[in-house]
Amino acid sequence: MVGNWIHLCIDMQRMFAEDTPWHVPWMREVSPQIQELSGRHPENTIFTRFVTPTRPETTEGMWRVYYEKWRMMTREHLDPGLVDLIPSLKLLVPPAGIFDKMTYSPWVSGELHRMLLKKRIETVVLTGGETDVCVLATALGAIDLGYGVVVLKDAVCSGADDTHDASLELLGDRFSVQLRLTTTEEFLREL
């Protein structure tokens, strides 16, 4: 399933790694695997960043309600440096790329898909966080767009163990024709 591949590393940002309301403690545990893959293949890596709006009032629909709850995470209150990648990954840019998104899925605008089509990408390799939110949205969107998906199960994380485990089980069982779960070491050995 590998073929022409890209590594999409989802939202490995300071706002999730540091002491904020959105802190994901498991990020520290998956960082070495992500660093290994990204460091060996930075030219094949795109880091997504979840960029919050300036204020809830600049969003629509349920995103407005969401950011009214999480107002402290909007850019009018958040230290702008917290949107950045964690320092060890930021050092890889360039040649690694960055793709900013304002929703869980990076596919909504169509821009990322167009970029990958130009590169003739066949397989999307996923790492990062959170397994049960942005990684899940990215995986399902990639499947819908026809990509083969590889999720590195030792390189994804969540703030909630139960839904992390359930998401991996869902992806591995229900989408087994279009998606493969493996480890970072196994994937690197295949290249």
C-alpha positions as CSV (number, residue, x, y, z in Angstrom):
1,M,0.0,0.0,0.0
2,V,2.9,2.4,0.3
3,G,3.8,3.6,-3.3
4,N,4.2,7.3,-3.6
5,W,3.6,8.4,0.0
6,I,3.4,11.5,2.2
7,H,3.7,11.7,6.0
8,L,1.0,13.9,7.5
9,C,1.9,14.7,11.1
10,I,-1.2,16.0,12.7
11,D,-1.1,19.0,15.1
12,M,2.1,18.3,17.1
13,Q,1.9,21.8,18.4
14,R,3.0,23.5,21.6
15,M,-0.7,24.3,22.5
16,F,-1.2,20.5,23.0
17,A,2.3,19.7,24.4
18,E,2.4,22.4,27.1
19,D,0.3,23.3,30.1
20,T,-2.9,24.6,28.4
21,P,-6.6,23.4,28.7
22,W,-5.9,21.3,25.6
23,H,-2.8,19.6,27.0
24,V,-2.3,16.0,25.6
25,P,0.2,14.2,28.0
26,W,0.7,11.3,25.7
27,M,2.3,13.6,23.1
28,R,5.6,13.2,24.9
29,E,5.4,9.4,24.5
30,V,4.8,9.5,20.7
31,S,7.3,12.3,19.9
32,P,10.3,10.0,19.5
33,Q,8.6,7.9,16.8
34,I,7.4,11.0,15.0
35,Q,10.8,12.5,15.2
36,E,12.4,9.3,13.8
37,L,10.1,9.3,10.7
38,S,10.1,13.0,10.1
39,G,13.9,13.3,10.7
40,R,14.6,10.5,8.2
41,H,12.1,11.8,5.6
42,P,11.5,15.5,6.1
43,E,11.0,16.0,2.4
44,N,8.0,13.6,2.6
45,T,6.5,15.3,5.7
46,I,3.8,17.8,6.1
47,F,3.0,19.1,9.6
48,T,-0.6,20.2,10.0
49,R,-1.3,23.0,12.6
50,F,-4.7,23.5,14.1
51,V,-5.1,27.3,14.1
52,T,-7.8,28.8,16.3
53,P,-9.7,31.9,15.3
54,T,-9.0,35.3,16.7
55,R,-12.4,35.4,18.4
56,P,-15.4,33.1,18.5
57,E,-17.4,35.8,16.7
58,T,-15.3,35.3,13.5
59,T,-16.6,31.7,13.2
60,E,-19.9,30.3,12.1
61,G,-22.3,27.7,13.2
62,M,-21.3,25.3,15.9
63,W,-17.7,26.4,15.7
64,R,-18.8,29.7,17.3
65,V,-20.4,27.7,20.2
66,Y,-17.2,25.6,20.4
67,Y,-15.0,28.7,20.7
68,E,-17.3,30.4,23.1
69,K,-16.6,27.5,25.4
70,W,-12.8,27.5,24.6
71,R,-12.4,31.3,24.4
72,M,-9.1,31.1,26.3
73,M,-7.7,29.1,23.3
74,T,-8.6,31.7,20.7
75,R,-5.8,33.9,19.4
76,E,-7.0,37.0,21.2
77,H,-6.0,35.2,24.5
78,L,-3.5,32.5,23.4
79,D,0.3,33.2,23.3
80,P,0.9,33.1,19.5
81,G,3.9,30.9,20.0
82,L,1.7,28.1,21.2
83,V,0.3,27.6,17.6
84,D,3.9,26.6,16.6
85,L,5.1,23.0,16.2
86,I,7.0,21.5,19.1
87,P,10.6,22.8,18.8
88,S,12.2,19.4,17.7
89,L,9.8,19.2,14.8
90,K,9.9,22.9,13.9
91,L,13.6,22.4,13.2
92,L,12.7,20.1,10.2
93,V,10.8,22.9,8.4
94,P,12.0,23.2,5.6
95,P,12.3,20.8,3.9
96,A,9.2,19.5,5.7
97,G,6.1,21.6,5.0
98,I,3.4,23.1,7.2
99,F,-0.3,23.1,6.4
100,D,-2.6,25.3,8.6
101,K,-6.2,24.3,9.1
102,M,-9.1,25.7,11.1
103,T,-11.1,22.5,11.4
104,Y,-10.4,19.0,12.6
105,S,-9.9,17.8,9.0
106,P,-7.2,19.2,6.7
107,W,-9.3,18.3,3.7
108,V,-12.1,20.8,4.0
109,S,-10.7,23.6,1.8
110,G,-9.5,21.1,-0.9
111,E,-6.1,22.8,-1.0
112,L,-4.2,19.9,0.6
113,H,-5.8,17.4,-1.7
114,R,-4.8,19.5,-4.8
115,M,-1.2,19.7,-3.5
116,L,-1.0,15.9,-3.0
117,L,-2.6,15.2,-6.4
118,K,0.2,17.3,-8.1
119,K,2.8,15.1,-6.3
120,R,0.9,12.0,-7.4
121,I,0.6,10.8,-3.8
122,E,-1.1,7.4,-3.3
123,T,-0.6,6.8,0.4
124,V,-1.0,9.0,3.4
125,V,0.9,8.0,6.5
126,L,-0.6,9.5,9.7
127,T,1.0,10.4,13.0
128,G,0.2,13.0,15.7
129,G,-2.9,13.9,17.7
130,E,-5.5,13.5,18.7
131,T,-6.3,9.9,17.5
132,D,-10.0,10.4,18.2
133,V,-10.4,13.9,16.7
134,C,-8.1,15.3,14.1
135,V,-6.3,12.1,13.2
136,L,-9.6,10.3,12.8
137,A,-11.0,13.2,10.7
138,T,-7.9,13.1,8.5
139,A,-8.0,9.3,8.1
140,L,-11.6,9.3,7.1
141,G,-11.2,12.2,4.7
142,A,-8.2,10.6,3.1
143,I,-10.2,7.4,2.6
144,D,-13.0,9.3,1.0
145,L,-10.6,10.9,-1.4
146,G,-9.2,7.5,-2.4
147,Y,-5.8,7.5,-0.7
148,G,-4.4,4.4,1.0
149,V,-3.9,5.3,4.6
150,V,-1.3,4.0,7.1
151,V,-1.7,4.9,10.7
152,L,1.3,4.5,12.9
153,K,-0.3,3.3,16.0
154,D,2.8,4.0,18.2
155,A,2.9,7.5,16.8
156,V,-0.6,8.8,17.5
157,C,-2.0,10.0,20.8
158,S,-5.0,11.4,22.5
159,G,-5.9,13.0,25.8
160,A,-8.5,10.2,26.4
161,D,-7.2,6.6,26.5
162,D,-10.6,5.0,26.0
163,T,-11.5,6.9,22.8
164,H,-7.9,6.6,21.5
165,D,-8.1,2.8,21.8
166,A,-11.6,2.7,20.3
167,S,-10.6,4.9,17.4
168,L,-7.7,2.6,16.6
169,E,-10.0,-0.4,16.8
170,L,-12.6,1.2,14.6
171,L,-10.0,2.2,12.0
172,G,-8.3,-1.2,12.0
173,D,-11.5,-3.2,11.8
174,R,-14.0,-1.2,9.8
175,F,-11.6,0.3,7.2
176,S,-9.1,-2.6,6.9
177,V,-9.3,-2.6,3.1
178,Q,-8.3,1.1,2.8
179,L,-6.3,1.6,6.0
180,R,-3.5,-0.3,7.7
181,L,-2.4,0.0,11.3
182,T,1.3,-0.6,11.8
183,T,4.3,0.7,13.9
184,T,6.8,3.2,13.0
185,E,9.6,0.7,13.0
186,E,7.7,-1.7,10.7
187,F,6.8,1.2,8.3
188,L,10.5,2.4,8.2
189,R,11.6,-1.2,7.5
190,E,9.3,-1.4,4.5
191,L,10.7,1.7,2.8
